[in-house]
Amino acid sequence: MVAPAFDVQKARSQFPSLASGYIFADNAGGSQAAQQVIERITDYFINSNVQLGADYSFGQLATQRVLIDAPKEAARLFNAASPDEIVFGSSSTLNLENLARGLEPNMKEGDEFIITGEHEGSWRFVDSTCILLKLTPLHSQQRSLEEVGC
């Protein structure tokens, strides 16, 4: 059985920002959102943008949507075994730095970490132990890992 062809135009049509003909590539400041995402965020701001954890009805609704439902949906999307495997944060760089800080007490000399080059700065503070960072190639033409030593 042959898989159906990927419809590029249909995919592009889901991103209103691409209607101008310009391409906005993912960057450190954010990325483009599909119309469905824009609608869900708008719905959140209109209907449940209140204090999480508060005991009044809208606070309970917001808490349910953000802290319970969202991780469940993300776990389903990424095929995670549990919502406990899902972490949200303001940026991947901050998430990686938090991970590094959490792992630091258990790091020992000779440990190796393989990460992408754009996030290697998050590991620079981990200098109490000599660890080896291996940076993955960002382009398919690059085949070797760059090593950043102590």
C-alpha positions as a printed Julia matrix, in Angstrom:
150×3 Matrix{Float64}:
   0.0    0.0    0.0
   1.35   3.41  -0.97
   1.11   6.23   1.55
  -0.78   9.3    0.3
   1.39  12.17  -0.9
   2.06  14.96   1.57
  -0.03  17.99   0.6
   2.33  20.93   1.14
  -0.28  23.54   0.22
  -2.76  22.11   2.73
  -0.09  22.17   5.45
   0.93  25.76   4.58
  -2.73  26.86   4.64
  -2.89  25.99   8.35
  -0.37  28.77   9.16
  -1.92  32.22   8.65
   1.46  33.93   8.87
   2.57  32.2    5.66
  -0.22  33.8    3.61
   2.04  36.78   2.91
   4.42  34.58   0.91
   7.28  35.12   3.35
   8.78  32.21   5.23
   9.34  32.68   8.96
  11.79  30.06  10.11
  11.85  28.79  13.69
  14.16  30.89  15.82
  15.12  31.6   19.4
  12.26  34.07  19.71
   9.53  31.63  18.74
   7.96  29.97  15.76
   4.82  30.27  13.68
   1.56  28.84  14.97
  -1.1   26.89  13.12
  -4.62  28.34  13.04
  -5.86  25.64  15.46
  -3.21  26.66  17.97
  -4.12  30.34  17.6
  -7.78  29.47  18.2
  -6.98  27.41  21.33
  -4.78  30.18  22.76
  -7.47  32.76  22.0
 -10.08  30.54  23.69
  -7.84  30.23  26.74
  -7.34  34.0   27.01
 -11.06  34.66  26.6
 -12.43  31.89  28.8
  -9.91  30.83  31.4
  -6.94  33.18  31.71
  -7.08  33.44  35.48
  -5.0   32.47  38.49
  -4.08  28.79  38.39
  -4.83  26.92  41.6
  -7.48  29.37  42.79
 -10.58  27.76  44.32
 -13.24  29.71  42.39
 -14.84  28.07  39.31
 -12.78  29.8   36.61
  -9.58  29.17  38.54
 -10.46  25.49  38.78
 -11.26  25.37  35.06
  -7.96  27.05  34.16
  -6.04  24.72  36.45
  -7.73  21.69  34.87
  -6.96  22.89  31.33
  -3.34  23.95  31.92
  -1.96  21.64  34.59
  -3.97  18.45  33.99
  -5.4   18.35  30.46
  -2.45  19.92  28.6
   0.17  17.44  29.87
  -2.2   14.54  29.1
  -2.68  15.77  25.53
   1.07  16.35  25.11
   1.78  12.84  26.41
  -0.69  11.45  23.88
   0.84  13.52  21.07
   4.41  12.45  21.85
   3.49   8.86  22.81
   4.86   9.35  26.33
   4.1    6.65  28.87
   2.73   9.25  31.28
   2.05  13.0   31.55
   4.8   12.95  34.19
   7.28  12.66  31.31
   6.13  16.01  29.89
   7.74  19.3   30.91
   6.57  22.73  29.79
   8.74  25.81  30.01
   9.24  29.21  28.49
  12.04  27.97  26.19
  14.0   24.85  25.34
  17.18  26.61  26.47
  15.71  27.24  29.93
  14.39  23.67  30.11
  17.82  22.33  29.22
  19.49  24.55  31.81
  17.06  23.33  34.46
  17.82  19.74  33.44
  21.56  20.4   33.69
  21.17  21.95  37.14
  19.11  18.97  38.27
  21.66  16.48  36.99
  24.73  18.35  38.28
  24.85  16.78  41.77
  25.1   13.31  40.22
  27.61  14.13  37.47
  31.03  12.6   37.65
  34.2   13.05  35.67
  33.99  11.33  32.32
  30.2   11.65  31.91
  29.22  12.48  28.35
  26.24  14.45  27.09
  25.18  14.73  23.46
  23.31  17.94  22.67
  22.78  20.3   19.76
  25.16  23.21  19.41
  22.63  25.96  19.93
  22.07  24.83  23.52
  25.59  24.08  24.64
  25.78  27.34  26.58
  23.27  25.96  29.06
  25.88  23.48  30.22
  28.76  25.94  30.67
  27.93  26.59  34.32
  28.41  22.89  35.16
  32.09  23.32  35.87
  32.43  21.62  39.23
  32.94  18.32  37.42
  34.85  17.57  34.23
  32.17  16.37  31.81
  32.42  16.0   28.06
  29.86  17.66  25.81
  29.39  16.21  22.37
  27.67  18.54  19.95
  25.55  16.88  17.28
  25.93  18.04  13.69
  23.17  20.41  12.66
  23.43  19.59   8.96
  23.21  16.16   7.34
  26.54  16.77   5.56
  28.34  16.84   8.92
  28.96  13.36  10.24
  31.14  13.72  13.32
  30.42  14.98  16.79
  32.35  18.02  17.98
  33.7   17.57  21.47
  33.75  20.41  23.98
  36.01  19.38  26.83
  36.55  20.74  30.33
